[in-house]
Amino acid sequence: MLTNNFPKLREKPTPFYFYDLSVLSDTLKTLFKSSNRFGYKVHYAMKANANIEILQLVKANGFGVDCVSGNEVKRALSVGFSACDIVFAGVGKTDEEIRYALKVGISCFNCESSEELAVIQELAKQNDTIAKVALRLNPNVNAQTHKYITTGIEENKFGINREDLPGIAKQLIGYTNVKLVGLHFHIGSQITDLSVFKVLCEKINTIQQECKSYGFQFEHINVGGGLGVDYSNPDMNMIPDFDSYFKVFKQELKLDSHQQLYFELGRSVVAQCGVLISKVLYVKQGRKNDFAILDAGMTELLRPALYQSNHKIQNISKQYLTPNVSNKKYDVVGPICESSDCFGKGIILPITERNDLIAIRSVGAYGEVMASQYNLRSLPKAYYSK
């Protein structure tokens, strides 16, 4: 993917994001075929990457979209997603965002608290409309992932706790402008142990029976997303094993005959199609390892600083021009005035020199969308290969 495009890549001003849309297209086709085989509906989680070209390709392949802000709803509509294919999640929806979503007629609000439910009822009544709502429940399932991307245990801010369900049932009795249509869960991100999803299914089975005792009926169950990707070996595992993921829910989740199962996948859809391309500014001698100082930093890829995540790092200049050069260890760092601005320590690379092009892999998810202008840096551009 990269060496074939190297002549074009070295013509672009760095740093920049490079998307291989053929990789994304193959992933989307595989996902659609797999989800269709099981009869599941997938909403792409736009928070992973809101790049317009990527969204257009997602839409063209028949998926809905999961939004977590009013601006994401607007972006989805602007690229052609139908309002009936948009679900709106998030623990802190503003009145303005709710009013807008009601006005355009989105499919469903994933509601995270009794307080939010009251606001949606009030605003829907003011707008003389009916708001379709799914209750996001906190199942208290540990996703066995980084604590910052774990969302389904009791200490997290997300979702309604099970003990609050009787109160929610009483609250809904008097609500004439809210229609309860779904039950929603999301336990975290970058989950690679599929047994975690088995535990989630067991919890959902119990919770749904409990909900029936309160008189709740659900048209759909939304199990969120969270399927992880292989950051260490992206070329070997470019497309996640969607079949094995969906089979867990097919085997373990007890749906009523009329219910549809929803998923909100983001990272597993777009991570592997994106690369951050950067240039070596300096190679500085260090006490343990030399520092390869890049012109990209945590402003272009926040994940290593925020989550201590690992991404595969390649010197594509040496791979393309002098593939047999000796290797050496480097601490690969950025130019930002923070010690956390580090992409990896002790990374084995071909002997690296000033102006070499460095590729940081698997940044299609939570790369461009989290970019900032800290240190008054310019936001990088994106380029594409089809």
NORVENDA-V26928 format. One line per field, one symbol per residue. ss: DSSP state (~ for helix, > for strand, _ for the rest). A space follows every 50 residues. Layout:
ss = ???
This chain:
ss = _____~~~~______>>>>>~~~~~~~~~~~~~~~~~~__>>>>>~~~__ _~~~~~~~~~___>>>>__~~~~~~~~~____~~~>>>______~~~~~~ ~~~~___>>>>__~~~~~~~~~~~~~____>>>>>>>_________~~~> _________>_~~~~~~~~~~~~____>>>>>>>___>__>___~~~~~~ ~~~~~~~~~~~~~______>>>____>______________~~~~~~~~~ ~~_______>>>>>>_~~~~~~~>>>>>>>>>>>_____>>>>>______ __~~~~~_____>>>~~~~~~_____>>>>>>>________>>>>>>>>> ______>>>>_______~~~___~~~____>>>>>_
